[in-house]
Amino acid sequence: MIALITGGARGQGASHAERLAAEGYEVIIGDVLDDLGEETAARLGIAYRHLDVTNPDDWAAAVPERLDVLVNNAGIIHVNPLVEETLEAWNRLIAVNQTGTLLGMQAAIPAMRANGRGSIINVASIFGVTGSEGYIAYTASKAAIIAMTKTAALELATDGIRVNAICPGGVSTPMNASEPEGGVVPLTPLGRRAHVSEISGAIAFLAGDDSSFVTGTELIIDGGYLAR
């Protein structure tokens, strides 16, 4: 079983790679952070590919002829109030988070169709389900990913390709280190951010046969945030 994980150099992506490798998958991580990506791959005994998810040529080079699992994990974030959001910042975030997910699915489908099966896991967010002040671009991209996931699941079901999304709440990663003090923690019933390994368990579930009848859904992993 072969899995490709984007944004795999650090944070959630590196954790997902470690978990799937431990489950016996042949794992490839892709990232633009080449030095860190090579280091992570060497530490985990997996493969690394340079992969800018906004670049179709990078996708063509990164996707192997056979692919069982794609984790569209790469993403960026910034904080701007609605009236202060710039077109440049908006376009960059949408290109990475939303268009990168589209290009990843398109690149993976031929290899999965040849296999007769596959699992695509798109990383959305609880902020694709609910709003959040200051995150107009991020919430837009993650809501789009949830909708894209459902549409892809409908289109690809007859190919044996399952498409699902995960919606993490607060997770301790380098990407959110610059978020305002407290972040979602005060509104999270479990009173903390998730450890990356707690998200990786959901990735392993959706990648494997235990989720063979699960497609077109979003799995919320938020410590109770949306239950309020």
N, C-alpha and C positions, 0 to 999 in steps of 0.2 A: 504494500500500500504506500502510495507516494502522496505527500502533502506539501503544498506551497503556501507559505505564510508571508504576507507583506508586512512591512514595518517591523521586521523580526530582529533588528539589531539590539533592541532594548525593551524594557517595560513589558507590557502585555504580550507583544509579539514574541519576545524571547521566552517568556514563560509558557506560551502556547507551544512553541517549538520544543521546549524541554519536555513538556507533558506528552506530546504526540510521539516524540522520539522514544520516551520511556514505554509507550504503549506498543512500540514495534514498527512505527511508521518510518519510512525513508523520508526525511524532512529536508526541504529547501527553504531557506529564508531569503527574502529580498528586501533591500533598503537602499537609501541614498547615502547612509552613513557607512561608507565602505570600511574604514578602519575598525570601527566598533562592530560592524557586521561580521567581518572576517574573524575578529576576536571571539565573538559569541559563537560562531559556527565551529571554530576550532575547539572551544571549551565543551561544546555539546556533541562534537563528533558528527556534524551535519554539513550540508553544502550551503554555500552563499552565492547569491547572484546580485549584481548591481541592478536595482529596479526602481526607476522613477515611475510611479504608478500613473502619471499623467502622460507618459510617452508610450504609444503603441508599439514602437520598435523594441523598447525594453521588455515589454510584455511578451512579444514574439520570441525574444531570446531567452526569457526566463522560464516559460512554460515548457515542461518536457513533453515528449510524444505521448506518454501515458501519465494521467493524473487522476487521482482518486478524490483528493480533498483540496479545496482552495479556501483559505481564510483571508478575506479582505479586511485586514486589520489596520493598514496604514492610515494615519489621519493627523490633522493638525487642528489647533484651536487658538482663538484669540478672543479678547474681551473688548467689545466696543458697544456703547449704547446705540440704539437704532439710528438716531439723528446724526451720530458721528461716524457711522460705518462708511468706509471708503470703498469705492469700486475696486480698487487694486486689491485690498485685503479680502473683500468678498469673493472676487474672481479666483484668487489663489486658493482660498479654503474650499470653495466649491469644486475647483479643479482636482484637488487632492482627494477630498473626502467622497464626493459624489461621482465625479467623472472617473476617478480612479477605480471606484467600485464597478462602474459600468464597463470600463475597458478590461478589468480583471475577469468579469463574468464572460465577456465576449471572447477573450483569449483562451479561457479554460474550457469552453463548451466543446470545441472539436475533439480535444483529447478525451473528455469525459464521454462524449457520444461514441467514440471509437471503443471505449471500455464497456459501454452499455450501462454505466452507472456513475454516480459521483455525488459528492456533497459539497455545496458551496455555503460558506458561513460568512455573512456580512456583519461587520461590527458597527452597530448603530449606538444608541444611547437612550437613557431615560429622557434626555432632552430632545429626543425625536418624538416623544409621546406627549410631553408637557412643555410649556414655555419656561424660559429662564432669562431674567433681566441681564442684558449685556452680551447675550450670546445669539444675536439674530442670525448670523451666518452659520454658526455651528448647529443651532436647532434646525435651521432650514435644511442643512445637508443631511442630518441624521433622520429627520422625518422623511426625506426623499429616499434614503436608503431602505427604510421600512417598506415604503410603497413599491420601490423597485424589487425588493425581495419577494413580495407577494406576486407581482406580475411575472417575474422570472420563474417562480415556482409553478405557476399555471402553465407557462409556455413550455417548460422543460420536463414536466411530470412524465410525459409519454416516453421520454428518453431515459428514464430511470435516474434522472438527476434531481436531487432534493436541494432546495434553497431555503435557508433559514437565516434569521438575524438574532444577534444577542443585543440586549440593551443594558449595559452595565450602569450602575450608579457611580458613586464616588469610588475611585480606585487609586491607590498610591502608586504613581508612576512619575518619571521625570517630566512628562508632558504637562502635568497639572501642578508642578511645583511652584509656578508663578501665579496660581489662582489666588484670589483674595483670601485672607485669613479665615479659616473656618469652613469655607466652601459649603458643601452639602451636608457636612457632618452634623450640625445642629438640627437639621430636619430629617435625619436618618434614624429611625427607631433603634437600630442596633448600635448607634452611637459611635460609628467609626467608618473609615474607608475600608473597602475590600483589599485584601492582599491579592496580588496578581494571580496566584495559584488558585484562588477561589473562582476566578473567571475561567481559568484554563480547564477546570472540570467540566464546565458547560461546553466548551469547545470539543473536548474529547467525546462527550455524549453525542453531540450533533454530528461529529465526524463518523462515528461508528455505527454498527448494526443495531445497537440498542435503540436508536432513533429512526429505524427503517420506515416507520409510518408517520414521521414528522416532517412536514414541508409547508412552506408558506406562512410560518409563524414567527413571532418575536418572543424570545425568552428573556424575561426581566430578571436581572440579578442586581438588586439595589438596596439590600438591607432593610426593606420595608418602606423606602422613600415614597413610592407611589400609592401605598396603602393608606396614607394619611387622609 
